[in-house]
Amino acid sequence: MFDGTPNALMLAGLIGLGGILVGFILAYLFVAISQNAEQKRFQQTTRRESERAIQAERQRLRTIYNLISALTATLNYQRVMDTALDLSADVLNAPQTPTNQLIRAVLLFSTNASGPPHLIVGSARHFTPFDLQVKLPGSSGVLAKTIEEGVAVFSKEIANDPELESLASLRNCKAIYCIPLRVHLENYGIMFFAHSDPAFFIPAHREILDLIGQQTVTALQNARLYGDLAQEKERMAESQEEARKKLARDLHDGPTQSVAAIAMRVNFARRLMERDPKAGAEELYKIEDLARRTTKEIRHMLFTLRPLILESQGLVAAFEAMADKMKDTYSQNVIIQADAKVVEQLEMGKQGVIFYIAEEAVNNARKHAQAAHIWVRLKFAGSDLARLEIQDDGVGFNVGAVDSTYETRGSLGMVNMRERTELVSGLLRIDSAEGKGTHIQVLIPLTEEASDRLRRGETPR
């Protein structure tokens, strides 16, 4: 016990103060240790969340990569559209933004002879059977805006849209994002995504969908080019087969008959020489003339199969050689009026196609038109278009009636001209009437811009 002296009181105070200090120190250490543990837990949580975010981003990028790889790996038109729609949902899918309510479709432009262009469903997800058959004009609302402006359009006005309101599949949707499928002047249609959540299409989602749209239109272009190449290979095979059939017909109708006639007449001349040498000599002269005409026919066929002068001297010289052979072989007057400046702007491949179009038309006129004259003209039709004309003063024909019976006809001259016109991205027009001759025109583009104008139906007078 303390005795109450000043020294004892001082000692007791010091001991109490020391206890307080120890308490403060222990409390500080406890708080510091607790804060350090909390900080470590926070850092660990942040690290785990960061790792999850990085993992999610990697997964998203992997999905985007798989999407691009899948789109570029196929050259099938339908598969491109199906792949784009299926994988787009995978790219956007996340726990906080599920895509099970994401309605999506590819609308393609389609044309027919009875009306203007319209949009049809190429592929869709979560569409009703009725909506799959719908045809949309694309002339109003968000679809028209997407087509006209050529940029992606986001809208929350689906219920009031004059065209989209006809789609039952979109009745519960509150937002739509439309992406134009366009590359340069080639417009394939529209890809759109719709969702019941008006806040679904955040900027990050729209950025991803824009990338999908770009890759889709590139894949569609590649698929179309591949399809065109396959059709072209098939058409070339058909053209070669038709050329063989045509050669066989021409040989049968011309030189083969002539050679058979020569053989019979030689036999007749041999027997005639025994009875009347003078008459036999005259018959030999006739046989010689027939042999010469047969030789000319064969040479003309060889010329039309491969005009070597076209390769060595160009299109104008080939036209003139064709006219000379027509005159020499068949006594047919063919007048050539070709502008050499036009030929200078045509590569050799196009010159060959143009020659065969003209040769086909001239040969048809010789066989069927009973024309005194056939004109072949090649001239400019503006600064970046060439015009090939084949005109005759013959009996003419009913173009519609001939077209309707081509499946039962042995000759495919008009079909050949149309197919060869397509090879030069040209436009063929045939005007004829019974008793008024025939006028064939082929417009040939000299530039890509001119080719685009012809595809859009813009033609000079």
C-alpha positions, 0 to 999 in steps of 0.5 A: 500500500502507498503511504501517502507521501509525495514520492509514493503518489508520484510513482502511482501516477507514473504507473497509471500513465504507463498503463494508459500509454500501453492501452493506446499502443495496443489499440493503435496496433490492433487498428493498424493490423485490422486495416492492413488485413482489410487492405489485403482482402480488398487487394485480393478481391480487386485482383480476382475481379481484375483477373475475371475481367481480363478472363472475360475480355479474353473470352470475348476477344476469342469469341470475336476471333472465332466469329471472324474466322467462321465468317471468312472460312465459308464461301456459302452465302446462306452459311455466312448469314446464319453464322453471323447471327448465331455468333453475334449472340455469343459475342454479346452474351454476359450474365448481366446482359443475356441475349436469349431475347435478342431478335436478329435478322438479315434482310436482303434486297430482291428484285423481280420483273413485276415490281420495285426492289424490296427486302426479304428475310435471308436469315433470322432468329426468333422470327415467327413463320409469318415474319419469315415470309414478309417483304418490306419495301425499305422506303420508310422508317428506320430501314429507309434511313439505314439504306439512304444514309449508309450508316448504322441506326439506333432507334427506340421507336419500333412501335411507331415504325411504319414498316417494323410494326408489321413484324409480330416478332418485334412487338415486345422489343423496345430498341433496335440497331440496324446495320447496312450491308454495303460495300462501295456501291454494292448494297446487299441489304440490312442486318438488324438486332432488336431487344426488349430492354431499351438499355441493351444496346450500350456503346460497347455492344454497338461497337461489336455489332458494327464490327460484325456487320463489317465482317459479314458484308465482306464475307457476303461479297466473297461468297457472291464472288465465289458464286459468280466464279462458279457460275462463270466456270459453268457458263464457260463449260456450256459455251465450249460445249455449244461451240462444239455443237455449233461446229458439228452442225456447221460442218454437217450442213456445209463442208460435210455435205459438200465433200459428199457431193464432191465424191459422188460427182467425181464418180459421175465424172469418171464414168462420164469421161469414158463416154464423153470426154468433153462433158467429163472435163466440164464436170471436173471444172464444176467439181473444182469450183465446189472444192474451192468453195468448200475450202473457203467455208472450212477456212471461214469456220477456222477463222471464227473459231480463232481469229489470229488476226485479232491477236496480231492486228486488233479488233478493227482488222478482225472485223474487216477480215470477217467482212471480207470472208463473208463476202468471199464465202457467202457473197454477203455484204458486211459494212464495217464502221469502227472507231480505232480510238474506242478499240484503244480503250479496250483490253484484248480480252474485251476485244475478243468478246466483242468480236464474237458478239458481232460475229454471232450477230452477223452470222445469224443475219446471214442465215436468217435475215435475207439481208442485202446489207449488214452494218457493224459499228463500234463507237463511243456512247459518252466518255466512258461507254462504247456502243457496238451495233449490228444492223441489217435490212432483212426480213426481221423477226418477232423478238418475244416469240423467238425468246419464248421458243428458245428451249425447243430450238437447236440454235442458241445465238441470242443466248450466246450474245447475252452471255458474252455481253455479261462477260464485259459487264455490258447491256444488250438490246435487240430491236426487230420487227417482221419486215423492218430488219434487226438492230442489235446494240451492246453498251460496253463500260470502259470504266468501273463507274460506267459499269456501276451506272449500267447496273443501276439502269442508267443508260445513254440514249 
